[in-house]
Amino acid sequence: MRFSINIPNFGDFADARTIARVAAAAELAGWDGLFVWDHVVHDKRAQRGKPFGDPWMLLTAAALATERIKLGTLVTPVARRRPHQLARQVATLDEVSAGRVVFGAGLGGPIEDEYASFGEPTEPKVLAERLDEGLGLLDRYWSGEPVTHRGTHFHVDDVQLLPATAQRPRPPVWIAGFWPNRPPMRRAARWDGAVPLFKSAAHGEIPPLEEFRELVAYVRAHREDGGSGAPFDFVVGGASPVDPARARDLIGPLRDAGATWWDERQLQTATSLDRLDPVLRRIEQGPPRL
């Protein structure tokens, strides 16, 4: 199992210099990854008045301050992005980081705040179509080969985006979604990893073991290779106990059930969610020891 730090892209973490400091501290303390949110306003009422940073600029600062840890978004809402612009941003970061990018994708939300506020479509079916079509285009753009595409939502006429990503054939793609909703996990099964959120566990809360086992079985059943071929990541997270014995008791069974990454998160309801000092203290304590 590998271990990552998860932080929002607002509040104290809107500053690229702060992200560089966090990333360097995480690498020094033995963490394996740093993942940031990709929001424009998040919850407008709750976050009004706070600064937000562009996640790709923040991650570029993190890449320049580190040499080893994986870097990415959890998650980018592809449906509200232009795939060609997004492809450029990810490929540039993958080049700068020498192939350390993990691309997390999903529908994103809150839909009213993040989509409707800017006149974007809000119908879930349309957003899911744009997500799937956009992911297919990203895959083709990152190859460095010419792309022509006539789809429901995007048209491309003989375009080649270079450089291709440093990772070949592309960076790993992880798909997020709320369990027990099945469609997002069927989508995840077609890519390289699943980042499930649980309706029974808020952000920062450790998910129920039995629900996670059900999810793993469901995703593996929908993998083309039956879950026995190419590497596939299952990412779970929460606020882990600092006490090693308690951490083992809570996280160890999730690892045994198939989790390959533990993503350390602040409780979404906590005042420390977007504050540097408590997050930095947790980083410096190091990842859970299982």
VOPAGU-2260 file (C-alpha; in pm, 1 decimal, decimal comma):
REM VOPAGU-2260
SITE   aa  ch    i         X         Y         Z
SITE  MET   A    0       0,0       0,0       0,0
SITE  ARG   A    1     112,9     354,1     -79,2
SITE  PHE   A    2      20,5     670,8     106,7
SITE  SER   A    3     -77,4    1017,6     -13,4
SITE  ILE   A    4    -177,7    1356,1     123,0
SITE  ASN   A    5    -504,0    1510,5       2,0
SITE  ILE   A    6    -563,9    1886,9      21,5
SITE  PRO   A    7    -809,1    2138,0    -126,1
SITE  ASN   A    8    -703,1    2405,2    -373,2
SITE  PHE   A    9    -842,7    2690,6    -165,7
SITE  GLY   A   10    -771,7    2868,5     161,0
SITE  ASP   A   11    -406,7    2840,1     264,6
SITE  PHE   A   12    -350,6    2594,0     -21,4
SITE  ALA   A   13    -436,3    2843,8    -295,4
SITE  ASP   A   14     -73,3    2964,1    -284,2
SITE  ALA   A   15     170,4    2774,5    -507,6
SITE  ARG   A   16     458,8    2846,2    -268,6
SITE  THR   A   17     263,1    2682,6      12,3
SITE  ILE   A   18     197,3    2377,3    -206,6
SITE  ALA   A   19     568,8    2352,3    -283,6
SITE  ARG   A   20     640,3    2355,3      90,8
SITE  VAL   A   21     373,8    2090,4     157,8
SITE  ALA   A   22     501,8    1867,6    -123,4
SITE  ALA   A   23     863,1    1888,8      -6,9
SITE  ALA   A   24     758,8    1809,2     351,1
SITE  ALA   A   25     551,0    1512,2     233,2
SITE  GLU   A   26     839,5    1369,1      33,4
SITE  LEU   A   27    1080,4    1414,3     324,1
SITE  ALA   A   28     839,8    1242,8     566,7
SITE  GLY   A   29     800,6     936,9     344,8
SITE  TRP   A   30     462,4     993,5     179,1
SITE  ASP   A   31     418,9     861,5    -175,7
SITE  GLY   A   32     183,6    1115,2    -329,8
SITE  LEU   A   33      18,3    1456,6    -309,6
SITE  PHE   A   34    -328,3    1508,9    -455,4
SITE  VAL   A   35    -515,2    1839,0    -474,1
SITE  TRP   A   36    -877,6    1921,3    -541,3
SITE  ASP   A   37    -988,0    2081,1    -868,5
SITE  HIS   A   38   -1259,5    2333,7    -783,2
SITE  VAL   A   39   -1348,9    2679,2    -910,5
SITE  VAL   A   40   -1577,8    2788,7    -626,2
SITE  HIS   A   41   -1665,0    2459,4    -449,6
SITE  ASP   A   42   -1956,8    2541,8    -218,0
SITE  LYS   A   43   -2009,6    2911,6    -287,7
SITE  ARG   A   44   -2177,7    2985,7      41,7
SITE  ALA   A   45   -1927,9    2798,7     258,9
SITE  GLN   A   46   -1613,6    2912,6      76,2
SITE  ARG   A   47   -1711,1    3266,7     -23,3
SITE  GLY   A   48   -1426,7    3511,7      25,8
SITE  LYS   A   49   -1152,3    3247,3      10,7
SITE  PRO   A   50    -879,3    3240,4    -255,3
SITE  PHE   A   51    -861,7    2945,6    -495,8
SITE  GLY   A   52    -554,5    2826,9    -687,0
SITE  ASP   A   53    -543,8    2662,4   -1028,1
SITE  PRO   A   54    -459,5    2297,2    -955,7
SITE  TRP   A   55    -215,5    2257,3   -1245,7
SITE  MET   A   56     -17,6    2564,6   -1141,5
SITE  LEU   A   57     -13,5    2436,1    -782,6
SITE  LEU   A   58     103,4    2092,0    -891,2
SITE  THR   A   59     375,6    2241,2   -1110,8
SITE  ALA   A   60     515,3    2413,0    -801,1
SITE  ALA   A   61     497,1    2077,7    -620,1
SITE  ALA   A   62     678,7    1904,1    -906,0
SITE  LEU   A   63     963,4    2153,9    -900,1
SITE  ALA   A   64    1003,7    2108,0    -524,0
SITE  THR   A   65    1016,6    1725,9    -529,3
SITE  GLU   A   66    1177,2    1431,8    -707,5
SITE  ARG   A   67     984,6    1119,8    -608,2
SITE  ILE   A   68     621,7    1158,1    -502,0
SITE  LYS   A   69     326,2    1112,4    -737,5
SITE  LEU   A   70     121,7    1423,0    -815,9
SITE  GLY   A   71    -231,5    1472,6    -940,8
SITE  THR   A   72    -586,0    1592,3    -891,8
SITE  LEU   A   73    -861,5    1419,4    -698,3
SITE  VAL   A   74   -1052,9    1489,4    -903,2
SITE  THR   A   75   -1073,2    1690,0   -1224,4
SITE  PRO   A   76   -1426,7    1732,7   -1362,5
SITE  VAL   A   77   -1353,0    1664,6   -1728,9
SITE  ALA   A   78   -1709,2    1760,0   -1825,4
SITE  ARG   A   79   -1642,2    2128,3   -1749,4
SITE  ARG   A   80   -1302,9    2134,9   -1918,1
SITE  ARG   A   81   -1192,4    2165,8   -2279,7
SITE  PRO   A   82   -1014,0    1835,5   -2343,7
SITE  HIS   A   83    -741,1    1985,0   -2563,2
SITE  GLN   A   84    -648,5    2243,5   -2299,6
SITE  LEU   A   85    -657,3    1982,6   -2027,1
SITE  ALA   A   86    -440,8    1748,0   -2232,9
SITE  ARG   A   87    -177,4    2021,9   -2265,7
SITE  GLN   A   88    -178,4    2095,2   -1892,1
SITE  VAL   A   89    -141,9    1731,4   -1791,3
SITE  ALA   A   90     126,0    1658,1   -2051,7
SITE  THR   A   91     325,2    1964,3   -1942,3
SITE  LEU   A   92     309,4    1859,3   -1577,4
SITE  ASP   A   93     404,5    1502,6   -1666,2
SITE  GLU   A   94     709,9    1632,8   -1851,2
SITE  VAL   A   95     811,2    1871,7   -1571,5
SITE  SER   A   96     772,7    1599,1   -1308,2
SITE  ALA   A   97     956,5    1334,5   -1514,6
SITE  GLY   A   98     649,5    1112,6   -1539,0
SITE  ARG   A   99     495,8    1138,7   -1191,8
SITE  VAL   A  100     140,3    1242,7   -1279,2
SITE  VAL   A  101    -172,1    1049,2   -1183,4
SITE  PHE   A  102    -487,6    1186,0   -1345,9
SITE  GLY   A  103    -799,8    1163,9   -1130,3
SITE  ALA   A  104   -1129,5    1230,6   -1307,9
SITE  GLY   A  105   -1499,0    1241,8   -1229,2
SITE  LEU   A  106   -1814,9    1447,2   -1270,0
SITE  GLY   A  107   -1717,8    1687,9    -993,0
SITE  GLY   A  108   -1950,3    1908,8    -799,0
SITE  PRO   A  109   -2143,4    2067,3    -643,2
SITE  ILE   A  110   -2311,4    2082,8    -984,3
SITE  GLU   A  111   -2516,6    2395,0    -914,7
SITE  ASP   A  112   -2215,0    2588,3    -790,0
SITE  GLU   A  113   -1944,8    2456,3   -1021,1
SITE  TYR   A  114   -2149,0    2418,9   -1341,5
SITE  ALA   A  115   -2470,0    2622,7   -1328,2
SITE  SER   A  116   -2289,7    2930,0   -1191,8
SITE  PHE   A  117   -2103,4    2956,2   -1521,4
SITE  GLY   A  118   -2385,5    2863,4   -1758,4
SITE  GLU   A  119   -2256,9    2508,2   -1808,7
SITE  PRO   A  120   -2486,6    2208,1   -1862,0
SITE  THR   A  121   -2611,4    2046,0   -1542,5
SITE  GLU   A  122   -2802,0    1740,5   -1666,3
SITE  PRO   A  123   -2620,8    1437,5   -1516,6
SITE  LYS   A  124   -2660,0    1228,8   -1833,1
SITE  VAL   A  125   -2501,8    1504,8   -2043,6
SITE  LEU   A  126   -2217,5    1549,1   -1795,0
SITE  ALA   A  127   -2149,9    1173,5   -1798,1
SITE  GLU   A  128   -2141,2    1177,1   -2179,8
SITE  ARG   A  129   -1897,7    1469,0   -2179,9
SITE  LEU   A  130   -1682,1    1293,4   -1920,6
SITE  ASP   A  131   -1657,2     972,3   -2123,3
SITE  GLU   A  132   -1602,8    1147,6   -2456,0
SITE  GLY   A  133   -1347,8    1380,4   -2296,9
SITE  LEU   A  134   -1154,9    1091,8   -2142,3
SITE  GLY   A  135   -1137,1     920,1   -2479,7
SITE  LEU   A  136    -997,1    1235,8   -2635,1
SITE  LEU   A  137    -740,5    1282,8   -2358,9
SITE  ASP   A  138    -616,9     928,4   -2416,8
SITE  ARG   A  139    -569,8    1002,5   -2787,4
SITE  TYR   A  140    -415,5    1348,6   -2737,7
SITE  TRP   A  141    -158,8    1213,5   -2489,5
SITE  SER   A  142     -39,5     960,8   -2750,0
SITE  GLY   A  143     110,8    1241,0   -2957,6
SITE  GLU   A  144     -60,9    1102,3   -3268,3
SITE  PRO   A  145    -290,9    1308,6   -3495,3
SITE  VAL   A  146    -652,4    1317,9   -3377,7
SITE  THR   A  147    -970,4    1360,6   -3579,0
SITE  HIS   A  148   -1296,2    1319,3   -3392,3
SITE  ARG   A  149   -1665,4    1375,0   -3456,2
SITE  GLY   A  150   -1855,1    1314,9   -3134,2
SITE  THR   A  151   -2171,5    1423,6   -2962,2
SITE  HIS   A  152   -2002,8    1701,7   -2766,1
SITE  PHE   A  153   -1656,3    1754,1   -2918,2
SITE  HIS   A  154   -1520,5    1791,1   -3271,7
SITE  VAL   A  155   -1150,1    1774,3   -3360,2
SITE  ASP   A  156   -1004,6    1821,1   -3707,8
SITE  ASP   A  157    -660,2    1667,7   -3763,7
SITE  VAL   A  158    -481,2    1795,1   -3451,4
SITE  GLN   A  159    -154,2    1665,8   -3308,8
SITE  LEU   A  160     -60,8    1778,8   -2956,0
SITE  LEU   A  161     308,8    1753,4   -2873,5
SITE  PRO   A  162     492,7    1671,6   -2665,1
SITE  ALA   A  163     320,0    1350,9   -2571,9
SITE  THR   A  164     311,4    1264,6   -2203,3
SITE  ALA   A  165     637,4    1145,8   -2050,5
SITE  GLN   A  166     463,5     829,3   -1930,8
SITE  ARG   A  167     380,5     581,0   -2202,1
SITE  PRO   A  168     123,7     513,9   -2319,6
SITE  ARG   A  169     -14,7     781,7   -2080,7
SITE  PRO   A  170     -42,3     870,1   -1711,3
SITE  PRO   A  171    -261,1     642,3   -1498,0
SITE  VAL   A  172    -627,1     748,3   -1501,0
SITE  TRP   A  173    -826,3     704,1   -1179,6
SITE  ILE   A  174   -1203,1     748,7   -1180,8
SITE  ALA   A  175   -1403,0     874,0    -883,3
SITE  GLY   A  176   -1766,4     823,0    -794,5
SITE  PHE   A  177   -2003,9     765,6    -507,0
SITE  TRP   A  178   -2066,8     407,7    -403,7
SITE  PRO   A  179   -2312,9     231,7    -422,1
SITE  ASN   A  180   -2375,0     410,6    -755,9
SITE  ARG   A  181   -2270,7     153,2   -1014,8
SITE  PRO   A  182   -2206,3     355,4   -1337,1
SITE  PRO   A  183   -1899,0     544,2   -1206,2
SITE  MET   A  184   -1739,0     218,5   -1094,7
SITE  ARG   A  185   -1808,9      56,0   -1432,2
SITE  ARG   A  186   -1632,8     357,3   -1583,7
SITE  ALA   A  187   -1341,7     311,4   -1342,5
SITE  ALA   A  188   -1311,0     -54,1   -1447,6
SITE  ARG   A  189   -1224,2      63,9   -1800,2
SITE  TRP   A  190    -930,8     271,3   -1677,2
SITE  ASP   A  191    -649,8     232,3   -1421,7
SITE  GLY   A  192    -799,2     292,5   -1081,0
SITE  ALA   A  193   -1105,2     366,6    -870,2
SITE  VAL   A  194   -1138,3     646,3    -615,5
SITE  PRO   A  195   -1466,2     565,0    -443,1
SITE  LEU   A  196   -1647,9     804,8    -218,0
SITE  PHE   A  197   -1909,3     654,2       8,6
SITE  LYS   A  198   -2255,5     786,1      82,8
SITE  SER   A  199   -2216,8     627,7     425,5
SITE  ALA   A  200   -1887,2     807,4     502,0
SITE  ALA   A  201   -1823,1    1178,8     455,3
SITE  HIS   A  202   -1492,1    1310,4     321,5
SITE  GLY   A  203   -1231,1    1231,5     586,0
SITE  GLU   A  204   -1426,4     944,0     740,5
SITE  ILE   A  205   -1291,2     591,4     697,5
SITE  PRO   A  206   -1530,6     388,4     478,5
SITE  PRO   A  207   -1706,2      71,4     601,5
SITE  LEU   A  208   -1499,3    -237,5     526,0
SITE  GLU   A  209   -1788,6    -445,7     391,5
SITE  GLU   A  210   -1892,4    -173,2     148,7
SITE  PHE   A  211   -1538,1    -146,5      22,5
SITE  ARG   A  212   -1518,8    -522,9     -29,5
SITE  GLU   A  213   -1840,7    -511,1    -232,3
SITE  LEU   A  214   -1700,7    -230,4    -445,4
SITE  VAL   A  215   -1373,5    -413,6    -515,2
SITE  ALA   A  216   -1562,0    -726,3    -620,5
SITE  TYR   A  217   -1791,2    -521,7    -844,9
SITE  VAL   A  218   -1505,8    -339,1   -1020,4
SITE  ARG   A  219   -1302,3    -656,7   -1068,6
SITE  ALA   A  220   -1605,2    -831,0   -1218,4
SITE  HIS   A  221   -1629,7    -552,4   -1476,9
SITE  ARG   A  222   -1262,9    -545,0   -1571,1
SITE  GLU   A  223   -1198,7    -688,4   -1916,7
SITE  ASP   A  224    -927,5    -911,2   -1771,5
SITE  GLY   A  225   -1138,5   -1006,7   -1471,4
SITE  GLY   A  226    -910,7    -811,6   -1243,5
SITE  SER   A  227    -611,4   -1038,0   -1294,6
SITE  GLY   A  228    -413,5    -857,8   -1564,3
SITE  ALA   A  229    -286,4    -497,4   -1577,3
SITE  PRO   A  230    -220,1    -317,3   -1246,7
SITE  PHE   A  231    -527,4    -146,3   -1104,3
SITE  ASP   A  232    -544,9      87,1    -805,0
SITE  PHE   A  233    -813,3     114,3    -540,5
SITE  VAL   A  234    -781,4     440,2    -346,6
SITE  VAL   A  235    -946,5     483,2      -7,1
SITE  GLY   A  236    -894,8     757,2     244,4
SITE  GLY   A  237    -981,7     932,9     562,0
SITE  ALA   A  238    -824,8    1088,5     869,3
SITE  SER   A  239    -604,4     813,3    1007,0
SITE  PRO   A  240    -516,4     774,3    1376,3
SITE  VAL   A  241    -160,2     869,8    1464,8
SITE  ASP   A  242    -137,5     570,4    1701,4
SITE  PRO   A  243      19,0     287,3    1493,2
SITE  ALA   A  244    -191,7      11,1    1649,1
SITE  ARG   A  245    -519,6     191,8    1580,8
SITE  ALA   A  246    -407,4     275,5    1226,3
SITE  ARG   A  247    -326,6     -89,8    1160,7
SITE  ASP   A  248    -664,9    -196,7    1293,6
SITE  LEU   A  249    -851,5      45,7    1068,2
SITE  ILE   A  250    -643,1      56,7     751,2
SITE  GLY   A  251    -493,5    -292,8     749,0
SITE  PRO   A  252    -824,5    -466,0     668,1
SITE  LEU   A  253    -885,9    -220,6     380,8
SITE  ARG   A  254    -541,8    -302,6     241,0
SITE  ASP   A  255    -614,5    -673,9     274,5
SITE  ALA   A  256    -944,6    -620,8      90,9
SITE  GLY   A  257    -765,0    -466,5    -208,9
SITE  ALA   A  258    -683,4    -102,6    -132,5
SITE  THR   A  259    -352,1      -3,2    -292,6
SITE  TRP   A  260    -344,7     361,3    -177,5
SITE  TRP   A  261    -437,5     527,0     151,1
SITE  ASP   A  262    -524,5     893,8      88,5
SITE  GLU   A  263    -487,8    1100,8     407,4
SITE  ARG   A  264    -770,3    1355,8     431,5
SITE  GLN   A  265    -900,2    1615,6     672,3
SITE  LEU   A  266   -1263,6    1591,5     776,5
SITE  GLN   A  267   -1460,9    1812,2     539,2
SITE  THR   A  268   -1652,8    1956,9     834,2
SITE  ALA   A  269   -1333,0    2045,7    1021,6
SITE  THR   A  270   -1203,2    2400,8    1039,8
SITE  SER   A  271    -858,0    2258,5     958,7
SITE  LEU   A  272    -965,5    2147,6     609,6
SITE  ASP   A  273    -789,9    2431,1     427,5
SITE  ARG   A  274    -542,2    2536,0     697,3
SITE  LEU   A  275    -168,9    2475,9     653,2
SITE  ASP   A  276     -53,6    2424,4    1012,9
SITE  PRO   A  277    -263,1    2117,4    1109,3
SITE  VAL   A  278    -206,2    1955,3     771,1
SITE  LEU   A  279     168,5    2014,4     793,6
SITE  ARG   A  280     175,9    1862,8    1143,2
SITE  ARG   A  281       5,2    1549,4    1013,9
SITE  ILE   A  282     242,6    1530,0     717,2
SITE  GLU   A  283     549,4    1554,3     941,2
SITE  GLN   A  284     421,6    1262,1    1152,6
SITE  GLY   A  285     462,1    1043,3     845,7
SITE  PRO   A  286     228,9     793,0     680,0
SITE  PRO   A  287      51,2     518,5     876,1
SITE  ARG   A  288     274,1     222,1     957,9
SITE  LEU   A  289      99,1    -102,6     882,2
